Amino acid sequence: MTDTHDSSPLRLIGRITRGFTRIADGGLREFGFAVGQLPVLVSLKKRKALSQAELARIAQVEQPSMAQLLARMERDGLVERVADPDDGRSRLISLTPLAAKRLPKAKALMDAHAQDALAGFSADEVAQLAALLERLNANVERMGGG
């Protein structure tokens, strides 16, 4: 028997997120990536080079957390610090050729996992779910002032 509290939408979203993260992390490890690195990897793929502050804002984490993440990613050969062309004293973060080469396969894996997670849903149901989650996200952002 399921407690009605266990089936609250926010609790379910948390369980789904933890489960999906666990599954995705397992597959991404093969490419030297982790789910927590995806906002950085995707942002750098789109924009080539960004500051640590910009990456922290995009990933919605504090600066010290981003600094730790970037230090590990740099150690693992995924990102590198490059001179900022607009400010010679400043450094930007960019993907290494190794990370850029591995990223398409990791994206394909994540796309396959997402497809598996949505198996049995019609296109209309996926669109409805996305619309409902967008509304929920907007409410949460409004609550947090962001």
N, C-alpha and C positions, 0 to 999 in steps of 0.2 A: 504494500500500500504506500502511495506517495503522499507525503505531507504537502499541503497546498503551498506552504512556504518554499518548498524545494522547487516548485515549478514557477516561481515568480520569473518574469522575463529577464530581469537583470541578473538574477542568480544563474539562470540558464545561459545567458550570454557569457558570464564568467566561466562556467564549466566548459562551454564550447571553445572559448578562447584558450583555456589551459590545455584542453585535449588536442586542439588543432596545433597549438604551438609545440607540444610534445612530439607529435607526429612529424611536423614540418622540420623541427630541429634535427630529428634523426636523419632525414634525407639530406638536409642542407649540409650536415657535417661532412658528407662525401666531397663537397666542393670547398670545404674550409670556411663555410659561413654558418651563421646562427640567425634565428628569427629576429633577435634584438638588433642585429646589424642592418636589416633590410631597409629601414628608412634612410640610413646613411648611404648605403650602396645605390639605391634607386635614385636618390637626390643627386648624387655625384655623377651617375650615368647620364642623367638629364641635363645637368648644368655644368659638367666638367670639373669645376673647382669652386669650393665654398669655404667660408670661414667657419671656425669651430662654433662661434656664436650663432651663425645662420643654421648650422646643422642641429644645434641644441634646440633652437626654436622650431624647426621643422619636425624633429623627433619628439617634441614636447617633453624634454628632460632638462634638468638643471645643468649648468656649465660643468661642475665637477664630475657628474656622471658621464657627460659626453667626453670629457678629457680622458677618463679611464677607458671608455669604450674605444676611443680613437687610438690610445696608446696600445691597447691589445691588438687592434686591427693593423696598426703600423708594424708591430712586432711580428704579426702573422703574414706580413707582406701584402696586405689588401689595400692599404692607403699609403700615401706619401705626402709629405709637406713640401709645397712648392712656393716660390717667391710670388707675392702678389704683384701683378704688373702695374697696379695703380698706387702701391705703397711698398717701396723696397724694404721697409722695416718689418712688414707684416708677412705672415705665411698663410697660405690657403691649403686646404686638404683636397687631394684628388685621388681617383682610383689608380691603382697600379695596373700595368698591362695584364698581369696574372688575374687580378680580380675581374677586369673587363672581359677577359676571355672566358672565365667561368660563369659569369653572370647570366648569359642566355640559357645555359643548361639548368641553372638554379631556378630561373623564372619559369621554364617549362615544367619543372618539378612542382613548383608552387601552383601553377595553373592546373596541373593534373590533380593535385590534392584538392584544390577548390572545386573542380568538376566532380570529384568523388564525393565531397562533402555535400554537394547540391544534387546528387543523384536522386532521381525520382521526382524532382520538382519541375513543373512546367516553366516555360519562359515567363509566363504571366505571374506565376507564383514567385519566381526569383525577382522579378521587377517589383512586385508588391512588397516582398520582404525587404528589398533594398530601400524602397521608399519609406517603409515604417522605421527602419533602422536610421535613416537620414533624419527623420523627425525626432527620434529619440536622441540622436547625437546632438542635434541642434538644441534640444532642451537641456542636455547636460552641459553643453558649452555655455549656454545662457546662464545656467546656475553658477558656473565657475567664472563667469565674467570673461570667458575667452571665446 
